[in-house]
Structure formats: C-alpha cells, structure tokens
Amino acid sequence: MINVGIVGGTGYTGVELLRLLSQHPDVSVEAITSRSEAGVKVADMYPNLRGHYDRLTFSEPDAEQLGAMDAVFFATPHGVAHALAGELLEKGTRVIDLSADFRLRDADEWSQWYGQPHGAPGLLGEAVYGLPEMHRDAIRQARLIAVPGCYPTAVQLGYLPLLEAGLINPEQLIADCKSGVTGAGRGAKVPSLLAEASESMKAYGAGGHRHLPEIRQGLGDIHGQAVKLTFVPHLTPMIRGIHATLYGQLNADPQDLQVLFEQRYANEPFVDVMPAGSHPETRSVKGINTCRLAVHRQGNTIIVLSVIDNLVKGASGQAIQNLNLMFGLPETRGLEAPALMP
Ligand SMILES: NC(=O)c1ccc[n+]([C@@H]2O[C@H](COP(=O)([O-])OP(=O)(O)OC[C@H]3O[C@@H](n4cnc5c(N)ncnc54)[C@H](OP(=O)(O)O)[C@@H]3O)[C@@H](O)[C@H]2O)c1
C-alpha cells in the first residue's frame, strides 16, 4: 500500500483527490491538512465521502507527519509547496504539486507572473512537468512533479499532434478557452457568487494570464523552439469543465488530420480522439481523467476542440496518473470509472 498525505484537503482539488483516491486499491490517505478545519472529520465536512474516510481528520500541516508518507500531494495556493517540498524530499517522500510552484523552469519568469520571489529555485532542476503524454519516462523516475494547470493541459494536448508534425505555423496560435467556476478554487470571491457567475459569461486575463507562460513553455518544448500564442480565458456558468477552441494556420500540405490525431493518441489511455465532425462536450468528461478532442478544418485554418474536467485531467486525476507512473502501477489504476451523465 502506498501511504499518501494531502496538503490543502478542504479545497476543490483536495476533495477531488479524496473522491478519486477512495477508489484506488493501492493508495491509503493517511494525512490530510487544513489549518482552518483542523480537528474536523473529513466526512463531517464532505458528506459525499461518508463511509470512505470515517477515521480521517483534518490536521495542521506537520513536516514530520508528512515526511513519513511515501508521497504528498500539494493542493494549495502557490508558494506553499516552495516552503515544504525540499524538506519532504530530504526525508524520502515524493512530492506531487498541483500548484504552479514548479511548472515554470525560469525562477525569474515565475517571480514576474506570481509577484513574489521564487521560494525554491534550487529544486527547479529536478522538477518534472507532469504531462504524461509528453514526459512519461521522466515522470517514472521523478521525485518532484509539477502537475500542469487546467488550461495548459487542454491546450497542449490539442496542439501536440499538429506541432509535432510541423503542420501549423507556430507563430500564429490562438487558444480561446472557457472554464467552469471551480477553476477559481473554493475560497469565497465575489466573481464566483451564483448571482455574478450564472447566466453570464466573461473573458478575463486577456492582457496576460498566469497560464500563458506555462502553455508557451510547453508548446515550445513540443515544437523545439519558441512559439507565439494568443490565449484568452473565459469564465462560464458551469461548475466543472474546460473547453478550449484552438486555431492554427496550415503551413504544410495537410495529411489526413483525423488519422494524424488518432495515430498520435492511439496508445494514450486518457486522450479520446472523437470521430470526424464531432463537437466534444464538457459534460462528457465530468468526473473523469479523459481529454476528448476533435479536429476540424476551415480552408487554411485548423480548429481543434479540446475538453477536460478542470478538477480531474486538469488537476487531481492527472496528479494520480503521475503517482501511478512514479510508483510503477498501471497508469489507469483508480481512474477507470466512466463520466457522470447528465
Ligand atoms: N481549481 C482548479 O480547477 C485547479 C486546477 C488545476 C490546478 N489548480 C491549482 O491547485 C491548487 C489548489 O487549488 P484549489 O482550487 O483546490 O484551491 P482552494 O479551493 O482555494 O483550496 C486551497 C487549499 O489549500 C489550503 N491552504 C491555503 N493556504 C495554505 C497554506 N499557506 N498552507 C497550507 N495549506 C493552505 C486551504 O486550506 P486551509 O486554508 O484551511 O489550510 C485549502 O484546503 C492551486 O494552486 C490551484 O492553482 C486548481
């Protein structure tokens, strides 16, 4: 049995880790932290988990307790993993960080976007970007994983086959993305109120969102050199889900795009290339670790539609996919249930 701890257990990605791990036959959650709910039983706070974690209680983060685990997930705001990851790694605990702390390789760039100094630049060299469809072998060897962000996952998986094949102009990429409100976390914020977010839709971060440098870095790795990307996120009245509409301009004779996508993802357990002409819906991935893709063409423009659940393939499910790889388990272990419908 793999013993794990979760730092930040009361947030949306923390409780999603608990829900998914309750079905994982090889993992036992032995520690879960919340400073504000310390002493409260998990099942008292989250009745959906009654019967699954009846002996588990939220506690203050404690490096000794967490350092006794085989792996610790950080489901916390940025900066928290910076402070604790080094100590845990020294104790032999593997770290899977859902925040942005180790996603950007350049500490100065991270500081510019997050408005504070990078708290652990010495660990950046060994952090592995946890997108299995790109970095599976490195993840297997890793001690420290930076789980990709939700928008970055949907966008990179959509562009991956096209950039690898050199089919689109890397200077003219446009990602028009929509997210459900859980993407902003569980903390009380005015824009997330029902009366603010429902029956309405708005763009945000159009002048530059924190996920932009992460997506640029990832697409640049795929392409082999820097790309130019316009990325505009939108807030939509959904609870879960990311929908990315990705545009690219053909710069080479297109092969059969459908075949290109199907072949690239033929062996990927969590990428589903839909039949030609499809329009994937966010509700088709509700609660599951799958990214569903469809590829279309209008003249010289390629359009890829990419949907994920922001809390699963966009965060907690992908974190467990990484854990499975790190511990030599089948990659799909604990992640096999079908999506919720409707
Ligand atoms: N929501 C998404 O769709 C999504 C997707 C991908 C990645 N992420 C990333 O995943 C991380 C967690 O997101 P979330 O949406 O689950 O956040 P959230 O709902 O705001 O929850 C944050 C959790 O972190 C704990 N926490 C806050 N400050 C802490 C500190 N200084 N030390 C220890 N624990 C602290 C909170 O509990 P206490 O304050 O009680 O300790 C809470 O349990 C963020 O970095 C986010 O960017 C989120």
Ligand as a Chemical Component Dictionary entry (heavy atoms), coordinates in Angstrom:
data_LIG
# 
_chem_comp.id                   LIG 
_chem_comp.type                 NON-POLYMER 
_chem_comp.pdbx_formal_charge   0 
_chem_comp.three_letter_code    LIG 
# 
loop_
_chem_comp_atom.comp_id 
_chem_comp_atom.atom_id 
_chem_comp_atom.alt_atom_id 
_chem_comp_atom.type_symbol 
_chem_comp_atom.charge 
_chem_comp_atom.model_Cartn_x 
_chem_comp_atom.model_Cartn_y 
_chem_comp_atom.model_Cartn_z 
_chem_comp_atom.pdbx_ordinal 
LIG N1  N1  N 0  -9.453  24.513 -9.080  1  
LIG C1  C1  C 0  -8.941  24.044 -10.208 2  
LIG O1  O1  O 0  -9.651  23.740 -11.180 3  
LIG C2  C2  C 0  -7.452  23.831 -10.326 4  
LIG C3  C3  C 0  -6.973  23.184 -11.451 5  
LIG C4  C4  C 0  -5.591  22.981 -11.591 6  
LIG C5  C5  C 0  -4.732  23.439 -10.601 7  
LIG N2  N2  N 1  -5.235  24.088 -9.521  8  
LIG C6  C6  C 0  -4.270  24.558 -8.521  9  
LIG O2  O2  O 0  -4.364  23.678 -7.405  10 
LIG C7  C7  C 0  -4.134  24.400 -6.183  11 
LIG C8  C8  C 0  -5.344  24.221 -5.262  12 
LIG O3  O3  O 0  -6.483  24.724 -5.948  13 
LIG P1  P1  P 0  -7.949  24.652 -5.323  14 
LIG O4  O4  O 0  -8.857  25.186 -6.360  15 
LIG O5  O5  O -1 -8.206  23.305 -4.737  16 
LIG O6  O6  O 0  -7.781  25.731 -4.125  17 
LIG P2  P2  P 0  -8.745  26.091 -2.942  18 
LIG O7  O7  O 0  -10.108 25.510 -3.217  19 
LIG O8  O8  O 0  -8.620  27.553 -2.749  20 
LIG O9  O9  O 0  -8.085  25.313 -1.686  21 
LIG C9  C9  C 0  -6.844  25.641 -1.179  22 
LIG C10 C10 C 0  -6.465  24.669 -0.047  23 
LIG O10 O10 O 0  -5.150  24.993 0.417   24 
LIG C11 C11 C 0  -5.148  25.187 1.846   25 
LIG N3  N3  N 0  -4.189  26.268 2.128   26 
LIG C12 C12 C 0  -4.296  27.583 1.766   27 
LIG N4  N4  N 0  -3.202  28.262 2.152   28 
LIG C13 C13 C 0  -2.379  27.372 2.773   29 
LIG C14 C14 C 0  -1.098  27.465 3.391   30 
LIG N5  N5  N 0  -0.434  28.632 3.438   31 
LIG N6  N6  N 0  -0.561  26.355 3.932   32 
LIG C15 C15 C 0  -1.209  25.157 3.879   33 
LIG N7  N7  N 0  -2.429  24.996 3.302   34 
LIG C16 C16 C 0  -3.009  26.094 2.739   35 
LIG C17 C17 C 0  -6.585  25.533 2.192   36 
LIG O11 O11 O 0  -6.920  25.056 3.487   37 
LIG P3  P3  P 0  -6.570  25.887 4.820   38 
LIG O12 O12 O 0  -6.509  27.350 4.441   39 
LIG O13 O13 O 0  -7.690  25.551 5.771   40 
LIG O14 O14 O 0  -5.255  25.341 5.283   41 
LIG C18 C18 C 0  -7.389  24.728 1.163   42 
LIG O15 O15 O 0  -7.597  23.413 1.627   43 
LIG C19 C19 C 0  -3.920  25.880 -6.587  44 
LIG O16 O16 O 0  -2.540  26.146 -6.680  45 
LIG C20 C20 C 0  -4.566  25.951 -7.976  46 
LIG O17 O17 O 0  -3.995  26.950 -8.789  47 
LIG C21 C21 C 0  -6.567  24.278 -9.350  48 
# 
loop_
_chem_comp_bond.comp_id 
_chem_comp_bond.atom_id_1 
_chem_comp_bond.atom_id_2 
_chem_comp_bond.value_order 
_chem_comp_bond.pdbx_ordinal 
LIG N1  C1  SING 1  
LIG C1  O1  DOUB 2  
LIG C1  C2  SING 3  
LIG C2  C3  SING 4  
LIG C2  C21 DOUB 5  
LIG C3  C4  DOUB 6  
LIG C4  C5  SING 7  
LIG C5  N2  DOUB 8  
LIG N2  C6  SING 9  
LIG N2  C21 SING 10 
LIG C6  O2  SING 11 
LIG C6  C20 SING 12 
LIG O2  C7  SING 13 
LIG C7  C8  SING 14 
LIG C7  C19 SING 15 
LIG C8  O3  SING 16 
LIG O3  P1  SING 17 
LIG P1  O4  DOUB 18 
LIG P1  O5  SING 19 
LIG P1  O6  SING 20 
LIG O6  P2  SING 21 
LIG P2  O7  DOUB 22 
LIG P2  O8  SING 23 
LIG P2  O9  SING 24 
LIG O9  C9  SING 25 
LIG C9  C10 SING 26 
LIG C10 O10 SING 27 
LIG C10 C18 SING 28 
LIG O10 C11 SING 29 
LIG C11 N3  SING 30 
LIG C11 C17 SING 31 
LIG N3  C12 SING 32 
LIG N3  C16 SING 33 
LIG C12 N4  DOUB 34 
LIG N4  C13 SING 35 
LIG C13 C14 SING 36 
LIG C13 C16 DOUB 37 
LIG C14 N5  SING 38 
LIG C14 N6  DOUB 39 
LIG N6  C15 SING 40 
LIG C15 N7  DOUB 41 
LIG N7  C16 SING 42 
LIG C17 O11 SING 43 
LIG C17 C18 SING 44 
LIG O11 P3  SING 45 
LIG P3  O12 DOUB 46 
LIG P3  O13 SING 47 
LIG P3  O14 SING 48 
LIG C18 O15 SING 49 
LIG C19 O16 SING 50 
LIG C19 C20 SING 51 
LIG C20 O17 SING 52 
# 
